[in-house]
Amino acid sequence: MTMSLPRILTSCVRPLAGVYKSLPVRCFHATGVAYKRTPVPPEEPTPTPAGKRADQDLDATLREIIVQSTLGDRDTHSHKSMKEEEPGEPTNLLITLDALGTLYKIRGDLGKQYTQVARGCGVEGLDERAVAGSFKKAFKELVASHPNYGFGTGMTPRQWWEQVTIKTFTPLLPASTPFPPSLSKALWTHFSSSSGYELHPSTLPFLRSISDLKSICTNTRRGVQNWKFRTITVGVISNSDHRVSTVLNSMNIDTTNFVTTASGHLGKIHAVSPAQRLQLNEEQAGVDGGSGRDIPQLSEAKREVIGDEQLVDFVATNCHLGFAKPSIRIFEAARRAAVRSVAERHGKEEAEREWEWYHVGDDPIEDVSGAYESGAVGVLFDPEGKVGDIETVVKGLGEGMGWKTMVVRDLREVTEAVETLGFMYPPGQQRVPYIPSKSNKA
């Protein structure tokens, strides 16, 4: 593909008050700079390092697009009524994202973390690489014998991970050293929060930019604007256990709902203040003895954010649903949950409008192929630039077939293309022959 993403967007995206400008999406380096919540001052900026400057430029441009697009004609009579809308025009947007590997990643080396936690439990002299290798073997064994964290085999996620811990360390312990009873609990707690994980640098800026776009949706529903989307729902679809919510909460990404059934029913999670997060993490992680699959919540907690201000509207995991990506069933459960979420927040009439759906993840098969098979637009997240291009073909679920997909290294590239992804990669039309080769790195 010879056309750059900025040129595609410049030529295809509908003008937002004429403020869009080409961005060096392959030149900036995300550095975790806080997202600009106010427009950039017109003065000459203070010189900054090249990587940080590009990162700030991207955030500023996204913010400028959002701010300027809210300054349009506020005469409600100048906009189309519901009856005048073009048939089939998408008016609801669902954006779902993978968790581990996309929103956040393991903090440093997994073998090192396991070894450090074991050392805290009195186990000395372990080789980090040997621990990492033993963990991978143990994890694969449990996935095969008790898939979906024991869903359907009578095992709770807490018990599932306890078996992984035992199988990881037992072969490595000296014959004279007994397995420490506190190790399983210590690892469970460690990987229930930001102690074990860290956000990708673009995660919070991306989610906040989407939150800003939600305000445009609100104005559109009120009739003071006429944007493509009337609602935006953000969900997480993860092959993980229920601790994904505690990890997100510990990183200041508040979650409200778990998808509890294939029909998309939602179980409430009550967001809490930062001072309460440690208590929430401990209770959700089962530190006090709980190990079941119940939806974690604090009955006394007050929701910090509601409605359009929520960064993540729901979380769907194979731990609760019993089927994992790339299964269409987990994606379909998420789609139904989004419809329920919009109906709950904005009414049934809004939820029954047309939908457009993007799913972003780092796994070519689980995320991209699974999304396309389910009717969504799949976007491959490639933060390390391993694919090396802005478009690729990933292996599909069928023999000899694949899916053409957009590749992003920074999640904010999805915000840039939010109006055009469905146009550039219409679901159902991206199926292509797949021939494994060096050019198909995904």
C-alpha positions, 0 to 999 in steps of 0.5 A, spaced: 500 500 500 503 506 497 498 511 500 500 514 507 494 514 512 494 521 513 493 522 505 488 517 506 484 521 512 485 527 508 482 525 502 476 521 505 474 524 512 469 528 512 471 535 514 470 537 521 470 545 521 476 545 516 481 543 521 484 537 519 491 537 517 496 531 516 499 528 521 506 524 522 503 518 524 509 514 523 514 519 526 511 520 533 513 516 539 508 516 545 511 518 551 505 518 556 504 525 556 498 527 559 492 528 554 491 536 553 484 537 556 484 545 553 486 547 546 493 549 545 495 556 546 497 560 540 503 562 542 510 559 540 511 553 544 517 552 548 522 547 545 521 540 547 524 533 545 522 531 538 519 525 540 515 528 546 513 534 541 510 529 536 506 526 541 503 533 544 502 535 536 498 529 535 494 530 542 493 538 540 490 536 533 485 531 536 483 536 541 483 541 536 478 537 531 474 536 537 473 543 539 472 546 532 467 541 530 463 543 536 462 550 534 458 549 528 451 551 526 447 551 533 440 552 529 437 546 530 432 547 525 438 547 520 439 539 521 436 533 519 430 530 523 430 523 525 425 522 519 430 525 514 436 521 516 439 517 510 437 510 511 442 505 513 447 511 516 450 509 522 448 513 528 451 508 534 459 507 534 461 501 538 469 501 540 472 494 543 479 493 545 483 487 547 486 488 554 493 485 555 497 487 550 493 493 547 490 497 553 496 495 558 502 490 558 506 486 563 510 490 567 517 488 565 519 481 564 514 476 567 519 471 569 523 476 573 516 478 576 514 471 578 521 470 581 521 476 585 514 474 588 517 467 590 523 471 593 518 475 598 515 468 600 522 465 602 524 461 595 531 463 593 536 461 587 531 461 582 533 462 574 528 467 571 528 464 564 527 457 567 521 460 571 518 463 565 519 457 561 516 453 566 510 458 567 509 457 559 508 450 560 504 450 566 499 455 563 498 451 556 497 445 560 491 448 564 488 452 558 488 445 555 485 441 561 481 447 564 479 452 558 476 459 560 479 459 567 475 452 569 469 455 566 465 448 565 469 444 569 468 446 576 474 450 577 474 457 579 479 462 576 483 463 583 483 455 583 486 455 576 491 460 577 493 456 584 494 450 579 498 454 574 503 456 580 504 450 583 506 447 576 510 452 575 514 452 581 514 445 583 519 442 578 524 448 580 524 447 587 530 443 590 528 437 593 528 439 600 524 446 599 517 445 600 512 449 596 510 455 600 503 456 601 503 463 601 506 463 594 499 462 590 496 468 594 501 473 593 502 472 585 494 472 585 494 479 589 500 482 585 497 481 578 490 484 580 493 491 579 498 495 576 503 492 580 504 487 575 502 491 569 503 498 566 499 502 561 501 503 554 503 510 553 497 512 548 491 508 552 489 514 557 490 519 551 486 515 546 480 513 551 480 521 553 479 523 546 474 518 545 470 521 551 471 528 548 468 525 542 462 523 546 460 530 548 459 531 540 455 525 540 451 528 546 450 535 542 448 531 536 442 528 540 440 534 543 440 537 536 445 542 536 450 538 532 449 533 526 455 529 527 455 522 524 455 518 531 449 519 536 452 515 541 459 512 542 460 505 547 467 503 549 468 496 551 473 491 553 473 484 550 479 479 554 481 472 554 482 473 561 479 472 568 475 478 572 481 481 575 481 485 568 477 490 572 481 491 578 487 492 573 483 497 569 481 501 576 488 501 579 490 505 573 485 510 573 480 507 568 474 506 571 469 500 569 462 500 570 459 493 567 461 486 566 458 482 561 455 476 564 451 472 559 451 471 552 445 475 551 449 481 553 446 482 560 450 487 564 453 486 572 454 492 575 461 494 578 461 500 582 467 505 581 471 507 587 475 513 589 483 512 589 483 511 596 478 505 596 482 502 590 486 498 594 480 495 598 477 494 592 483 490 589 483 486 595 476 484 595 476 483 587 482 479 588 479 474 593 485 476 598 480 475 604 478 468 601 473 469 596 475 465 590 468 464 586 466 468 579 461 473 582 461 479 579 466 484 584 463 490 587 463 494 593 455 495 595 457 502 599 461 505 593 459 511 589 460 511 582 465 516 580 462 517 573 456 515 569 453 516 562 458 519 557 463 520 562 465 513 563 471 511 559 470 504 559 462 502 559 463 494 559 468 488 560 467 482 557 471 476 559 471 468 557 472 467 564 464 469 565 462 467 558 465 460 557 468 462 550 474 466 548 476 470 542 476 468 536 469 465 538 464 469 534 460 468 541 464 472 545 464 478 540 456 477 539 455 478 547 459 484 547 455 487 541 449 485 545 451 488 551 453 495 547 446 495 545 443 494 552 448 499 555 445 504 550 438 502 551 439 503 559 443 510 558 439 513 552 433 509 551 431 503 547 430 508 540 437 510 540 439 503 541 435 500 535 439 505 530 444 503 526 451 501 529 458 501 526 463 497 530 471 497 531 475 492 535 482 493 536 487 488 539 494 486 538 493 478 536 492 477 529 487 471 529 484 472 536 482 480 535 482 481 528 480 475 524 475 474 530 472 481 529 471 481 522 468 474 522 463 477 527 461 483 523 466 488 526 472 492 523 478 489 526 484 493 527 491 490 529 495 494 534 502 493 533 506 498 538 513 495 537 512 496 529 513 489 528 509 489 521 512 495 519 506 497 515 499 501 516 496 495 512 497 488 512 493 481 511 492 477 517 490 469 517 483 468 517 479 462 521 478 459 514 483 455 510 487 459 505 483 466 507 485 472 510 483 479 512 485 486 510 486 490 516 489 497 518 495 497 523 496 502 528 502 503 533 498 508 537 491 507 539 490 515 537 490 513 530 484 510 531 481 516 533 484 520 527 480 515 523 474 514 527 469 517 521 472 513 516 474 506 518 468 503 516 468 506 509 476 504 508 475 497 511 467 495 510 466 489 514 464 483 510 468 486 504 475 485 507 476 477 506 482 476 501 486 470 499 491 468 505 498 466 502 503 465 508 509 469 506 515 474 509 510 480 507 504 477 511 508 478 518 501 478 522 
